Amino acid sequence: MRQSGHWTSPEPLSENSLRGMLRNRIHHLNINRAKEDVSRFLPSQNNIGIWSEEFFSDLAGRIQIL
């Protein structure tokens, strides 16, 4: 993440920091625009119908940090 400029702190990236960044990004995601961006690559748009801030927040909460 330092190479991409997404993490500039001299401290190592902690699990709490990563989860905070995910929550922030999900909160600011334009779900409708994301659906439009990917829909042309999908044979069926049925699966993206469940996309929402709550859906992505739930997925992010299930990520296991090893």
Backbone as JSON, one array per atom type, in Angstrom:
{
  "sequence": "MRQSGHWTSPEPLSENSLRGMLRNRIHHLNINRAKEDVSRFLPSQNNIGIWSEEFFSDLAGRIQIL",
  "N": [[0.82, -1.19, 0.0], [2.07, 1.13, 0.48], [3.55, 1.57, -1.83], [1.59, 2.25, -3.66], [0.71, 4.55, -2.58], [-1.4, 4.63, -0.86], [-1.03, 4.15, 1.81], [0.69, 6.0, 3.92], [1.81, 6.34, 6.36], [4.49, 6.03, 8.7], [4.26, 3.96, 10.44], [3.59, 0.42, 10.75], [0.97, -1.07, 8.82], [-1.95, -1.59, 10.5], [-4.44, -3.99, 11.58], [-6.76, -2.68, 12.47], [-6.46, -0.18, 11.23], [-6.56, -0.91, 8.51], [-9.17, -1.98, 8.36], [-10.6, 0.32, 8.99], [-10.0, 1.93, 6.78], [-11.23, 0.42, 4.78], [-13.95, 0.57, 5.62], [-14.36, 3.33, 5.3], [-13.94, 3.65, 2.53], [-15.97, 2.04, 1.47], [-18.17, 3.4, 2.46], [-18.07, 5.74, 0.97], [-18.41, 4.85, -1.6], [-19.95, 4.97, -4.73], [-22.55, 3.22, -5.31], [-24.38, 2.76, -7.42], [-22.94, 3.68, -9.64], [-20.81, 1.88, -9.59], [-22.18, -0.49, -10.15], [-23.0, 0.08, -12.79], [-20.48, 0.22, -14.0], [-19.53, -2.45, -13.92], [-21.54, -4.0, -15.01], [-21.63, -4.45, -17.79], [-19.83, -6.48, -18.19], [-20.93, -8.74, -17.22], [-22.89, -11.68, -17.64], [-25.41, -11.76, -16.59], [-27.26, -9.44, -14.72], [-28.37, -9.99, -12.31], [-27.01, -10.74, -9.95], [-25.77, -8.42, -9.01], [-27.75, -6.97, -7.96], [-28.05, -7.09, -5.22], [-26.1, -5.49, -4.22], [-25.03, -3.09, -1.96], [-24.31, -0.53, 0.48], [-24.47, -1.73, 2.98], [-24.25, -4.43, 2.29], [-21.57, -4.61, 1.27], [-20.22, -3.74, 3.54], [-20.79, -5.78, 5.32], [-19.47, -7.9, 4.02], [-16.81, -6.96, 4.19], [-16.46, -7.05, 6.92], [-16.21, -9.73, 7.31], [-13.75, -10.45, 6.43], [-10.8, -12.17, 7.05], [-7.92, -11.57, 8.8], [-4.73, -12.71, 8.55]],
  "CA": [[0.0, 0.0, 0.0], [2.97, 2.29, 0.41], [3.92, 1.78, -3.22], [0.47, 2.9, -4.36], [0.43, 5.82, -1.93], [-2.59, 4.53, -0.02], [-0.61, 4.1, 3.21], [1.89, 6.83, 3.99], [2.28, 6.37, 7.74], [5.7, 5.22, 8.93], [3.85, 2.8, 11.24], [3.05, -0.69, 9.96], [-0.48, -1.07, 8.65], [-2.58, -2.47, 11.48], [-5.75, -4.51, 11.19], [-7.74, -1.63, 12.7], [-6.31, 0.83, 10.18], [-7.07, -1.48, 7.27], [-10.63, -2.05, 8.45], [-11.1, 1.69, 8.92], [-9.89, 2.35, 5.39], [-12.29, -0.29, 4.05], [-15.24, 1.17, 5.98], [-14.42, 4.65, 4.68], [-14.08, 3.5, 1.08], [-17.31, 1.51, 1.21], [-19.13, 4.47, 2.75], [-18.02, 6.74, -0.1], [-18.6, 4.2, -2.9], [-21.2, 5.21, -5.46], [-22.98, 1.86, -5.66], [-24.98, 2.75, -8.76], [-21.87, 3.8, -10.64], [-20.09, 0.6, -9.6], [-23.01, -1.44, -10.89], [-22.9, 0.42, -14.21], [-19.14, -0.1, -14.47], [-19.29, -3.88, -14.1], [-22.67, -4.72, -15.61], [-21.37, -4.85, -19.18], [-18.98, -7.66, -18.19], [-21.66, -9.85, -16.61], [-23.95, -12.22, -18.49], [-26.68, -11.45, -15.94], [-27.09, -8.43, -13.68], [-29.12, -10.41, -11.12], [-26.16, -10.81, -8.77], [-25.39, -7.12, -8.47], [-28.93, -6.36, -7.38], [-27.93, -7.04, -3.76], [-25.03, -4.57, -3.83], [-25.4, -1.93, -1.15], [-23.28, -0.23, 1.49], [-24.59, -2.75, 4.01], [-23.72, -5.68, 1.74], [-20.11, -4.55, 1.24], [-19.75, -3.64, 4.92], [-20.86, -7.13, 5.86], [-18.35, -8.67, 3.44], [-15.55, -6.46, 4.75], [-16.38, -7.54, 8.29], [-15.9, -11.17, 7.3], [-12.35, -10.68, 6.01], [-9.94, -12.66, 8.1], [-6.54, -11.11, 8.7], [-3.85, -13.77, 9.06]],
  "C": [[0.87, 1.26, 0.0], [3.34, 2.6, -1.04], [2.83, 2.51, -3.99], [0.14, 4.25, -3.76], [-0.8, 5.8, -1.04], [-2.27, 4.45, 1.47], [0.72, 4.83, 3.3], [2.47, 6.92, 5.39], [3.57, 5.56, 7.88], [5.41, 3.97, 9.76], [3.41, 1.67, 10.31], [1.53, -0.59, 9.89], [-1.08, -2.08, 9.63], [-3.93, -2.97, 10.95], [-6.81, -3.43, 11.37], [-7.67, -0.55, 11.63], [-6.86, 0.33, 8.86], [-8.59, -1.53, 7.28], [-11.25, -0.65, 8.39], [-11.07, 2.22, 7.51], [-10.98, 1.69, 4.54], [-13.66, 0.33, 4.33], [-15.41, 2.53, 5.29], [-14.65, 4.55, 3.18], [-15.47, 3.0, 0.71], [-18.35, 2.6, 1.41], [-19.2, 5.48, 1.61], [-18.22, 6.16, -1.5], [-19.95, 4.57, -3.49], [-21.64, 3.85, -6.01], [-23.56, 1.8, -7.07], [-23.93, 2.86, -9.85], [-21.06, 2.51, -10.73], [-20.87, -0.46, -10.36], [-22.93, -1.18, -12.39], [-21.55, 0.01, -14.78], [-18.96, -1.58, -14.76], [-20.37, -4.6, -14.88], [-22.39, -5.19, -17.04], [-20.5, -6.11, -19.28], [-19.69, -8.9, -17.67], [-22.74, -10.37, -17.55], [-25.34, -11.92, -17.92], [-26.42, -10.45, -14.81], [-27.82, -8.8, -12.38], [-28.28, -10.35, -9.85], [-25.81, -9.46, -8.19], [-26.59, -6.38, -7.88], [-28.85, -6.24, -5.86], [-26.84, -6.07, -3.29], [-25.6, -3.37, -3.09], [-24.25, -1.66, -0.19], [-23.29, -1.3, 2.58], [-24.0, -4.07, 3.55], [-22.2, -5.68, 1.77], [-19.52, -4.42, 2.64], [-19.75, -5.0, 5.58], [-19.71, -7.99, 5.32], [-17.02, -8.25, 4.04], [-15.37, -6.96, 6.18], [-16.03, -9.0, 8.38], [-14.47, -11.47, 6.87], [-11.53, -11.1, 7.21], [-8.5, -12.23, 7.82], [-5.66, -12.18, 9.33], [-2.49, -13.22, 9.4]]
}
